[in-house]
């Protein structure tokens, strides 16, 4: 039996399983950012015995732990490098801390990499290789899975697609290179809409009825679905940015499949996947045309737990 842990900026999940695509017991909670990393560690201390009780399983059956952390991690030292959302994590020896807590070895990795492993082994990428996973939510992360293994470069991460640079035009600026995350994440989409509304009167849109600070990607998606041409334009700018990054991935790696998850991808086929696929296909490198497909993720909210359990199984056997 293995323990999988997901530590994010807003949620905390723990699951028990054998790393085979099934999660017999799951514990889910939210985190309070104001309490920092110490507060999350206190939650984990409480959650572990609750999870074992829920599973009616003795802790002595545990073989190892896999951890997916929401930030960059160091493979050699098994430490958190930095959290961009929660204080109290920078340089923290998280794998050792968890190992001391539960009495078995633990392995630490970035949550997007771990999620990619889950999708590659049990989800939308099952049976295919290489798989490039992208999560587009409040931020943008990526993971490259080759032959069922996470590719981590020299040990501090790889596939950081959210930090690739793309060309974009904001409402009040000349074309500029910006990070993909700054324009195509949930907050990036909302920020783009606010900038356009603040600097131009050319658009007639119901979004003008809202205070700028209340505009979110979810609201923009709903208005786009209802036919608002401004909202559709804003989403088109995000699609344009994502396709640029995907084209770079395809040119460098030519993966068999690109799997996209995260809250923004939940806009669905009509608003997200169909226009994105069309843009990518129209600009594909001819020798690679048709070799990589783009599909939605399949494992939902438990994707990081699936991957963490699989990572623990790969590392510690069973």
C-alpha positions, 0 to 999 in steps of 0.5 A: 500500500502507498500513500499519495499526497497533493499539496497545492495553493488552495487544496490538500489531498491524501490518498491510499492505493497500490499505484494501479489507477485505483484510489480506495480511500481519499482525504480532501481538504482546503488550505488556509494560505495565511497559515503558511506551510506550517499550517498545511503540515499540521493538516497532514499530521491530522489527515494521515490517521484519519485516512487510515481509519477511513480505509480501515487499514493499518499504517504498518501496511504502508510501503512508501509515499509519493508527494506532488507539490505545487511548486519547483522541487529538487530531486537530489535533496528532495526539498521544496525549492519555492512556493509561489503561493504559500509562505513557509516552504522555501528550501523545506525538506518535505520528503524527509519530513513526511518520511519521519511522520509515517515511518516509510520513505517518501519521494517528492516531485512537482505536482504537474509532473506527477499529474502528467504521470497519472494521465500517462499511465491511467488516463488520457495518455494510457498506452502512448509515449511520449506524453506532454501534459499541460495544466491550465488553471490559476497557473500553467504547468507541464510534465513530460512523460517518456516510457511511463517515467517523468522526465526531469532534466538534470533534477530540478524540473523540465517541461515548464511550459507556463514560463515559455514566452509567447507573442501577444498584443495587449490593449495599450501596448505594442506586441511583446513577449510575455510568459504563457501563464501571464496571458492564458491562465485563468487570472491571465485571461481575466487580466487581459479582459480587464486591460482591454475594457480599461483602455478601449471603448470599441467593444460592446459587451455585457462585461462592462456592467461588472466592476473590472475586479469582478471579471473572471475567466469563468464569467468570460467563458459564460459570456462567450458561450452566450455569444458575446463577441468581446468575450470570444475575442479574449478567449481567442487571444488565450488560444493564440498564446497556447498554440504558440507554446504547443507549437514549440513543444511539438517542434522540440519533442513531437510527443504522441499526445498532448493532454490538457487539464486544469480549470480553464480546459473545463471550458470544454470542446466548443470554447477551448479544444476545438479552436485550439486544435484548429490553430495548432493544425493550421500552423503545424510543421509539415513533416510533423502534421497529424502526429500529435493529438490534443485531448482533455485530461481524464482523471479529474480532481484526483489526477495528482493522487493517481500520479503520486501513488504511481510514483511511489510504486515506481520508486519503492516497489510493490 
